[in-house]
């Protein structure tokens, strides 16, 4: 009969240790907990990316709307000044027409008087008396018209100066309204720099020679012939009134009523640019805390570049431009209501005020 070896008993502690080492129950749970933490971190990370995209889109929409509306408002200001120039030219043309008519009637009276003297009273004497009375009546009318026209031109010139200074601040008010419409995430909005519209007094004779005198020189002879008894002397006076219109028109330019675009401004330069800035509160801080669950609370290493990017994350910016929508000579720019507004690529000039730390060091910033 075959003998079997009896099992050698092991110490109790050693037996339990062997079974525990070979026991794999609960390992899946440990891995699952670890993976769940990673998945939560990834989920918050993706969630944060989505919030960041929405945040940046809303911030950029706000700055684009602000820049465009600001450019449109300032273009409207330029159009209003152009309209006031036309109104002032019309008023000056009316007074100049009466001035030229008075001078023309004076010529008619003088010619008739010379003829009366030369013919020893046989011809021209009655006409000289008639045209002299007409000239006196026309002078009274001209004096009244001149007072009214000067009041109109003074008022229009003052209005143009107010528009030049006020419309950039009207644009700023609109930017603040847009910032409130996009709140949250936008907390405030403004434009920099805030400059007057690029307009100055026109001290040249161009407005008088090109806008006032041509109208007056056409209307003066017509008015002279319509208002008075027509004869050969009046015809001479009517023709001479055309020349008087040009000399009388220059008086209005000496007063500096009319406006023009800044002499050193060129279309497309900084004089016509509007830069809108929007500051907002981004959701990145909350997202970082969520992602920190997966990184066991470890903070990302800090650097100057990261700090600048974090600062930039609070801001969005855009650039608008108001421009004259035609290829006319620059002298015509403030005589036609053809100013428009549009968005342009964002560019910083060396003289710009920059509210964002570090952005001034970026030489070429392009948003769109």
Order of alpha helices (4+ residues) and beta strands (2+ residues): alpha-alpha-alpha-beta-beta-alpha-alpha-beta-beta-alpha-alpha-beta-beta
